[in-house]
Structures are given as C-alpha cells and as structure tokens.
Amino acid sequence: MLNCNLSRVFETSPVFSRKEKSLYSCWLNQSFPQKYLRTLQGIKISIISPGKRNDLEGPDFSDALILIDDQFVRGNVEIHLESKDWYIHKHHKDPIYNSAILHVVAKGDPNLIITTQNGKSVPTLILSNCEELDENEPSQCEEWQGVKWSGVREVLMNYYRIRFQRKCLSVQSDLMQVDPEQYFYRGLSEVLGYSRNREAFKNLADKLPISMVYKILDRNSDRDKLITLESLYFGVAGFINSDYQRFVSDSKYLDGLKKKWSILSKEFGIEVDKSLRWHFAESRPANHPTYRIAALVQIISRMFPDFPGQLWINQMCSKSTLGEVVQWTRGYFQQPCGMWKNHPLFAFHPARLLMGDARLMDLCTNLLFPFSWAIGVIKKNDEIITRSKEFSSEIARGEIPASVQKLLSRLSISSSKLSANFMVQGSIEFIRRFCDLKLCKLCPLEQYAYK
C-alpha cells in the first residue's frame, strides 16, 4: 500500500485515509487479538515478528517472521484495505512482490486468490477491528528539546532519494502506456493548475491533446498563433461564453476570442467541456485558472513547432551544467513573450511572469528531471540519467508546503535551513511515511533528538 508506485507524479491530497492509517499502525504495533488467528483460507497463523518498515519499493514490511500452518516462514508483508487492491496495484505482475508471505487487509474476499508474478499463492489475514488512530494525539517530537541538524539533513537526503526514485519509476511506467509528449504536456498543465485546479488542468490537457493542438496550429497562420491558442483553451474551458467573462477586463479582446472560438469549434468539432470544475475562491489572482491557462498558452506558443517533451530532452543532452538548464527553463517556462505584458488579464498583475521561481523549481523536481530520467532509461542513455539525478539534488528550493512548515515548527528548525529543493522533497516523503501514519515508534529522527 505504502511502497507501490503511484500512477501520478503529483500527490495533491493526503495519500492515506484514517482507516488505512489505523490498519498500518495496527499491524506495526500488533494491537489485535493474537490467539487463534487464521488466514482467510482457514490456515492457522501466529505472528512472531511483524517485520521492519521497508523504505524502498515493494512490500510494506520486510523480514517478518510468521508461523504459518506450523511452519516458520520469513519474508515480506503487504498491507491493503481490501483484497482486490493487490490486483488494482498490479502487484501480481511485479516480481518485487514475489517475496510476499502474507497479505494483510481490513476487508477480504474469500473467492479471490492472491498470487505473485511467479505464480505463488499468498495467504490473506483480515484485521477488521483495528482501533482508529487518534489524529489529535501529540507526536513524540513535540516533547523534544531540538534535533541535530546534520542528522536531520542526512535523513532528508535519504528520503529525497526514495521520493525521486519513486517519481522516476512512476513516469517510466506511465510512458509505457502514454505517448511521452502527451504525458509531458499533461504534467506541465497540472503544475500550472496549482493545487486547487490541478485536476481540471489535467482533464483540459486530455480534452485538448497536444497532437490536436499542434494540428490546429499547423492550419492557422503564425501571426494568429496566440489568438488561436487562447480561443481554443478558453473556449473548451468554458471561459468565453459564461459568467467567467468578468475576469477579462477588455471587451474587444473578448469579442476577438469569441469570433475565433466560433470558427475553431465548427471547423474541428470542439465543444465546451462542461465537466471541468474551476476554483477561484481562496486563491490569489495570480493563481486563478484564467491566468494559468494564459500562461500555458504562452509556453506552448513559444515551443511550437517543436514538441515540448522532445525540446526538453534536447536541452538535457546539450546543456552540461545546472545553471545552463535553469536558464533555459526560465526562458521557456517563466518569461513572457508577445502581447503578454499588455494582456487584458494582467492589467493589474505586477510580476507578469508565467510562473514564480518557487513554482519553476517544483516543475523541475516534479516533472522535468523525472521525465528526462525515465527517457534516459528507456533510451539507455546513461548521461541523461546521471544529469537528471545530479541536477535534481542541486536545484534551488521551491515552495514549502504547510505540512513541511508544521514539521519544522515541531522540530524547532528554521525554514531557512531548507536551502535546496531536495530537503523539501525529502521532508514531504518523510511526512508521508511517518508523520501522516503516526509511526512515531519508527521515527528515524529520534536518534538525533535532544531530550
């Protein structure tokens, strides 16, 4: 459950439900009746040791010792809410799960046989009465007097590596099923959507695939490129013929978009996607979806006729230093061009950048470097793989999420200590694996605590 490759690089919501956290903690602490245990298949079982927390890919716990049908068996344990999750997460196709000796679930299906990639059957144990975790219970680190920073930095570097590797493997897996250019374009759209509109931006990218967008641009003159793109994206998003008009200050500009959208929608059979849900509340004006769509248009306009993913890989092949790569990303993903500085949407926008520095660093960490690493693996290009890993660990700090700020506060660490993005990414992964699950008992920071 915890260590499987997620299908998405971006995690936009808490990974675990309260029930999942309780199940995980229940297994770790063995806080369930130990007598007369039987698997879903009716086999007698005794838990000698639940195993150690596995920080790498694969089953959640490693080196568990279990007495199964009077035979001592040592191996790994995977945890899920339901039996079917084993197949939903495709563990039956992944050789790394061949080491599993037990499948622990909250809800089991007696008709579902759990098998590994090498054909072995895995018994299932149901823990249906786990006591729910108290989310308000204070963490043990709140009682510490402080922590040794050098030790914390080492832990964060370790979990950054784990997080980066997981992201890379997720991208590599997805590229086996999705066109690389569409994947890259969709990921870019998600980043520009920020947290509140990320899902809507992803769906917009699927509604307007990059191949279709470029086909439409090919049939329009270069001087109409921006108006074509803006009409296309604002039209499908529902911002042209709706109440969202109030976010555009220039009526003549809006009239021009309407005319172009009318032509494009008829010529290419494109309609407004009424399923898209856009959020403006509690967002700064610079994060409103209208601004972000205009920024996406600018980026695509600058890159055309080159496809975005290939253009990025070309830079990773030709640029030898991180500074050169960052300079290129600023030019293509951050700096405006054309009529942007006088754009009606940005009449009162002071910075007039396509994205801020922190968001640009997060784009590099969450999409650009994992994407180039995956392409390097697929193309067997060791140079791209090495550069992707090295540049990712050296990139400047991006945004610090509220969850990381809370962790720093509990540890009495100043945010200025997180000078590089790998520390932020390591903190996110650390929180995901320990704090979110209330696994204080396993916290690797305890050895560096001042008590």
N, C-alpha and C positions, 0 to 999 in steps of 0.2 A: 504493500500500500504506500509506504513512505518512499521507497527507493526506486520505484518503477519510473521509467522515462515518461514524463508528461508529454502530451501531443502538442503542447503550446509552449513557446519560449517565454511568453509573458504570463505571469501569475497576477491576476487582477483582483482576486478575492482570497480570503483565508482558505488554505488548502484543505483543512480538516474540519468536520463538524464536531459538535460536542460529543456525539456518540462515538465517533472514530477515536477521539482523544481518550475517552473513557476506556474503550476496548484496548487500546495500545498500553495505557497505564495499568490496566487490569492484568495483562499478560506479564508485563515487566515486574510488577510487584507481587504476582501470583496471589492476588486478592480475590480468589474464588474458591469454592469448596474443592478440596484436594482428594477426598475419598470417593471411591467407586467411579472414577472417571472412565468414560467410554467415548470412543470416536463415533461419528455419525454412522459408521459402518458396523458399530457394535463391538469394536475391538477394545480390550482393556488397555488403559494407558496411565502412566504415572510420570509427572514432570520432575526430573531430578534437578535440572538447571534450565532456566528459560533462554540461556544464551547471552551473548554480548550484542550490544547495539551495533548494527552494521552501517557504517558511514558511506559505503560505496554502493554501486548499483547492485541490484539483486535482492534476495530475501531480506526482510526487515531485521531478523536476528540471526547471528551466526554462532556456530559451535554450541548449540543446545544439546543437552543430554536427556533423552527420553526413554522410558521403559515402555515398549510397545509389544503387547502380547508376550510378556515375559522375556523380551529380547532388548538389550541395551542398544540404542541407536543414537549416534552422534551426527549432527548435521544442522541445517538451517530451517528457520521457521518464517513463513509468510503470513501476514495478517490482512484481512479484508472485512468489510461489513457483511457482505454476502458471498456465498459460494461462487455465484456466476461472475464475480469481479475477477476471478482468476483468468477467465476467458476474455472478459472485456478488456483487461490489460494485456492480453496476448502472452501471458507467461508460458502457455503451452507451446509457444513457438520459439521461446528464448532459452538457449542452452544454459544460461547463467542460473536458471531456476531448477535445473536438474538436481541440484544439491538439496532441494527442499525435502524435509522428512515429515513436516506437519503443516497443515493449513488451518489457521485459527480464524473463526468467523463469529459474528453475532447472530447471523441467520443462515441456516444451512438448508440445502436442497438434497434430500435423501436419494433422489433419482439422478443426481449429477455426479459423475465420477471425475475426480481431478487427476489429470495426467500431465506429465512433463514432456519436454521436447523429445527425450529419448525413450518415451513410452512407459515410464514408471508411474505407478499409481501412488498418490499422496493422500494419506488419511486426513480427515477433517474433524476438528474439535470445535464444538459450539460453546461459546461463553455468552449466554443470553442474559445473565443477570448481573452484569458489571455495574458497580456503583458509579454514578455520574460524578465527574470531577467538579470540584468547587472552583469555578472560574475566579472567584474573588479571594481565594486563599493566597496570602503573600508568598512571593518567591523567596528562596533562601538567600539569594544575592542581596536582597534588601536589608539583610542583617549584617552584611559585610561592612568593614571599615574602608574598603577600597580594594583595588586589584593591581597587580604588577603589569604595567603596560606592555613590556616586552613579551610577556607570556600571552596576553590577550591578542597582540598583533600576530603572533605565531598561529594561534587558534583561528583567527580570522583569515589568514592566508590559506590555511588548510581547507576551510570551508568555502573560500572563494574558488579554490581549485576544483572542489567537488561540484560546486554550482556551475562553473564554466563548462566542466566536462559534461554535466547533465544537459545543459543547454545545447552544446555541440552535438551530442548524440541524438537529442530530440530533433534538431534540424536535419541531421544526416538521415534519420529515419523518415522524416516527412518528405525529404527530397526524393525518396524512392517512389513516392506516390503522387507528388505535386510538382508541376513544372517549376523549375528554380526561379524563373523570372516572376511568375505569379506569387510564389512564396515570398520572395524578397519585397515585392510591391505591397503585398498584404501586410507584411511585418512593418514596413515603413508607415503604412496607413494606421496601424494600431498604435505605434509610437506617437503619431501626431494626434491621435484621438485622446491622449492622456487617459486617466483612469475612468472618468465618468462617461466618455464616449468611445472608448476603445472597441467595444463590441460592435457598435454602429459603424465605425470606420472599417472594421474588418468585413462586415457584411456589404458595405458600399463597394469595397475593393472586389468582392466576389460578384456583385451585381454588374460592375464595370471592370471586367478583367483587363489586364494590361495589353493583351493582344488585341482586344476590341478597341481600346483607347487609341493604340497606335495605328490601327486600321483606319479609324475615323480621321486622325491627324494626317495620314497619308493622302486622304481625299480632300483636304482643305488646304488653302494657301498658308504659307509660313507666317505671313503678316497677320493672319486671323487665328494663330495658334492659341493665344491666351484666351480670347473671347470664346473660341470653340471649347476649350477645356473647362472654363468656368461655367459656360452654359450647360455643358454635359454633366458636370458633377453637382452643381447647384440644382439642376433640373431633376436628376434622379433622386437627390437627397430631399427634394420637396421644398426647397427654399425660394423658388421663383414664384410659384402661384399659391402662396399661402400667407399666413399671418407673420411668417418669418421675414417678410419684406421690411418690417420695422427696423431690422438690423442693418439695412442698407440705406445710406443717407442720400444717395444720388439717384433721383427718379429716372434721369436719362440713361444712366448706366444700367439700371434695372430693366428699362424698356429694351435696351440693346440685347441683354441676356434673354429676355422673353422671346424676341424675334428669332434669335439664333437657336434657342431651345426648340421652338416650334418647328424649325426646319430639320434639325437633327433628329428629333423624336419621330418625325414622319419618315425620314429617309432611312433610318436604321431600326425602326420599330422598337424604340426605347420608351419605357414608361416610368413614371414616378414610383419609387419603391415605398409604398405606404407602411410597410412593416418596420422601417427604420425608426428608432426612438432616440431623439436628440435631447440632451440635457444642458440647460443654460444656468439653472439655479445653482448657487453656491460656487460658481466658477468665476475667476477673474475674466474680464473682457478678452484678454489675450488668449484665453483658453476656450473661448466659445467655439462651437463647431464650425460656424461660418468663417472665422479667422483661420482655423486649422485646415479647412477644405481649400481656402485660398492659398495657404502655404503649400499644400500638397500639389496643387495646380502649378505653382511656381517651380517646384522641384522637377516635376515631370516635364514641364516646358523647357527647362534648362537642359535636361538629359536627352530629350528627343533629338535625333532619331536613334541614338544609342539606347539599348535596353539597360535599365538601372542595375540589375544584378551583374551583368557582364562588365559594365563600366566600373563597378566597384572592384571586381576581381582583377581587372586590368591595373587598377591602382595598387592593389596588394602585390602584384607581380613587378611593377615598375618602381614603386617607392621603397627606398631602403631604410628610412627612419620613421619613427612615430610622428615626429614633427611634420614631415612631408605629408603623411597620411592625414593628420589632423587639419593641416592647411587646405588640403583638397576637400575634406568633408565640410569645412566651413564655407568654402566657395559654392559647393553644390547643395548643401542641406540647410545652410543658415543665412547666407547673404541673399538679399532680394535682387531682382533684375526687372527690366522693362518698366511697366507702369506701376509696379508695386508701391513705390514710395508716395505716389499720388492716388493710391487705390481708395475708392469711396468707403470701403470697410475699415480703413486705417486712418481716417482723417484725424482721430484723436489718440492714435497709438504712438507712444513716444519712441520705442525702440525700433519698431518696424523691421524686426528680424523674423525669419521664418520659424526659428526656434531659439530658445536661450542656450547658454553654454552648458548648463547642467543637463538639459534635455538632450543636447547633442552628445554629451559624454555617455549618457544612458543608451542612446541609439547605437553608439559604437559597441558598448558592452553587451547589450541585449540582442542585437541583430547583426551588425556588420561583421564583427570578429567571429561569432559562432557560425555565421553563414560562410565566411571565407575558409574557416577551419573545415567545415563539412565538405565544401567543394574541393579543398586540398586533399582530403581523404579519398573522395570519390575519384579524383583525377590522379591520385598517387603523387601529389606534388608536396614533397617534404618542406620546401622553402615557404610555401604559403601556410602550412600547418604551424611551423615554428614561429613565423612572424605573427600569426593570429594569436597564439598563446602569449608571446612576449609583449605585444602591443596591448593586449587586454589587461595584463598585470601592471602596465605602466600608465594607463590612461588616467587623466585627472579626475577628481571627484565629481560625481553627478549629484542628483538630488538625494537628500537624506530623508527617507520615509519616516512617518510618525512612529512606527513600530521600532525603528532603529534609535530614534531620539529617546524613546522611553527606556530602551535597554541602556543607552549611555547614561541616562539620568540615574537608573538603579545602580549602575557601577561607578557613579561619580567620575565619569570620563567626559572631558570636554569634546564637543563635536569637531574642534579644530584638529584633534588627533587623527581623525579620518581624512588624511591628506590625499589619498588616492582612491579611485573607484573600487579597487579590489577589496578594500576594507569595508565599504558599504555593502558590496555584494556578499562578502563573507558574513557580515552581520545579518543580512536578510536570510541567508541559508542557515546560519546558527539558530536564529529565532524560530525558523520553520521546523527545525529538527528537535529543539529542546524547549524553548520558552512556550511556543504555541501548544505543545503537548504536556506542559507542566512536568517535564522529566528532569527536575532538579537533582534527583538522585544520581543522574548520569552526567551532570554538567561538567564539561572539561575545563571550565574556568576556575573550579573550586580549588585546584592545586595552586592557583596564583592569587588566591584571596587573602586579604589581611583581616583577621577575625578578632 
